[in-house]
């Protein structure tokens, strides 16, 4: 049984309390697959370190990856009582443990307030990521299930965008 807590859109706010290390990954990502065993070992040592270790599958949680503005994989964040810092160090077990034990995270600049995952701005970003996932599902339904040509699907989205713009403009 894994010691890593799986986070999703409904329980992500757990990282606002206590000290966390959080990995954003995708199952298909080779770099993510490389650190998987290290991340599990790090999580097994989490009680001694006084932290909680979590992970987010960006393929399943696009809104959450948008909230944290994840653009590369894997992305690791340190959170301490709602203050977020991006971890950019080596991905070895020793370096991850040292980051916590030696309190190296204190020397890292926190994420700016407006870019913080709990800010209103990033709440909106999460909504945009959800919306893009919804659009992708519609496109897949049109092309895969209904057999509509890809360019026809694009034309439908272009027309819908123009009509929505026209209505909002009125």
C-alpha positions in Angstrom: 0.0 0.0 0.0 1.3 3.4 -1.0 2.2 6.1 1.5 1.6 8.8 -1.1 -1.7 10.7 -0.8 -3.6 11.0 -4.1 -5.0 14.5 -4.5 -7.9 15.6 -6.7 -10.1 18.6 -7.2 -12.3 17.8 -4.2 -9.5 17.3 -1.6 -6.6 19.5 -2.9 -7.3 22.0 -0.1 -5.7 19.6 2.3 -2.3 21.0 1.2 -3.3 24.4 2.8 -2.6 22.9 6.2 0.6 21.4 7.4 3.7 20.7 5.4 3.5 18.9 2.1 5.5 17.8 -0.9 3.3 17.5 -4.0 4.2 15.9 -7.3 2.3 16.6 -10.5 2.8 13.7 -13.0 1.4 11.9 -15.9 1.4 8.1 -16.3 2.8 8.3 -19.8 5.7 10.7 -18.8 9.2 8.9 -18.9 10.7 11.4 -16.4 7.7 10.8 -14.0 8.1 7.1 -14.3 11.8 7.5 -13.4 11.1 9.2 -10.1 8.1 7.0 -9.1 10.1 4.6 -6.9 12.0 7.6 -5.3 8.8 9.4 -4.6 7.3 6.2 -2.9 10.5 5.9 -0.7 10.2 9.6 0.1 6.6 9.1 1.2 7.5 6.1 3.4 9.9 8.4 5.3 7.3 11.2 5.5 6.3 10.6 9.1 9.9 10.9 10.3 10.3 14.1 8.2 7.1 15.6 9.5 5.4 16.1 6.1 2.7 14.6 3.9 3.7 13.5 0.5 1.1 13.7 -2.3 0.7 13.3 -6.0 -1.7 14.6 -8.7 -2.2 12.8 -12.0 -2.6 15.7 -14.5 -4.4 13.6 -17.0 -7.2 13.0 -14.5 -7.1 16.4 -12.8 -6.7 19.2 -15.5 -8.3 21.8 -13.2 -5.9 21.1 -10.4 -2.9 21.3 -12.8 -4.3 24.6 -14.0 -4.6 25.8 -10.4 -0.9 25.2 -9.9 -0.1 26.3 -13.4 1.8 23.1 -14.2 3.6 23.4 -17.5 6.3 20.7 -17.2 6.4 17.2 -15.9 7.1 16.2 -13.3 6.5 19.4 -11.3 7.1 19.3 -7.5 5.8 21.8 -5.0 6.5 22.3 -1.3 3.6 23.7 0.7 3.8 24.9 4.3 0.5 26.1 5.8 -0.7 27.4 2.4 2.6 29.0 1.3 3.8 27.3 -1.9 7.3 27.0 -3.2 8.3 25.3 -6.4 11.0 22.6 -5.8 13.7 22.8 -8.5 16.3 20.6 -6.9 17.6 17.2 -7.8 15.1 14.4 -7.7 17.2 12.0 -5.6 15.9 10.6 -2.3 18.7 12.3 -0.4 18.1 15.7 -1.9 14.4 15.5 -1.3 15.0 14.5 2.3 17.6 17.2 2.7 15.3 19.8 1.4 13.0 19.1 4.3 15.4 18.2 7.1 17.8 21.1 6.4 14.8 23.5 5.8 16.2 24.5 2.4 12.7 25.5 1.4 13.0 28.6 3.5 15.6 30.0 1.1 13.2 29.5 -1.9 11.0 32.5 -2.9 7.3 31.6 -2.3 4.9 31.7 -5.2 3.5 35.2 -5.5 0.1 35.7 -3.8 -1.8 36.2 -7.1 -0.3 33.0 -8.5 -0.9 31.0 -5.4 -3.1 28.0 -6.0 -5.6 29.3 -3.5 -6.0 32.7 -5.2 -9.0 33.8 -7.2 -6.8 34.2 -10.3 -5.7 30.5 -10.1 -9.3 29.4 -9.3 -10.2 31.0 -12.7 -7.3 29.2 -14.3 -8.5 25.9 -13.0 -11.9 26.7 -14.6 -10.2 27.3 -17.9 -8.4 24.0 -17.7 -11.7 22.3 -17.0 -13.3 24.0 -19.9 -10.5 23.0 -22.3 -11.0 19.4 -21.1 -14.7 19.7 -21.9 -14.0 21.0 -25.3 -11.6 18.1 -26.0 -14.3 15.7 -25.0 -16.8 17.3 -27.4 -14.2 17.2 -30.2 -13.5 13.5 -29.4 -17.2 12.7 -29.4 -17.7 14.5 -32.7 -14.7 12.9 -34.5 -14.6 9.5 -32.7 -18.2 8.6 -32.0 -20.1 10.5 -34.7 -17.4 10.1 -37.3 -17.3 13.8 -38.2 -14.1 14.9 -40.1 -11.6 16.7 -37.9 -11.9 19.9 -40.0 -15.7 19.9 -39.7 -15.3 19.7 -35.9 -12.9 22.7 -36.0 -15.4 24.6 -38.2 -18.1 23.9 -35.6 -15.9 25.3 -32.8 -15.0 28.4 -34.9 -18.7 29.1 -35.6 -19.6 28.6 -32.0 -16.8 31.0 -30.9 -18.0 33.6 -33.4 -21.6 33.3 -32.4 -20.7 33.6 -28.7 -18.6 36.6 -29.4 -21.4 38.2 -31.4 -23.9 37.5 -28.6 -21.6 38.9 -26.0 -20.9 41.9 -28.2 -24.6 42.7 -28.5 
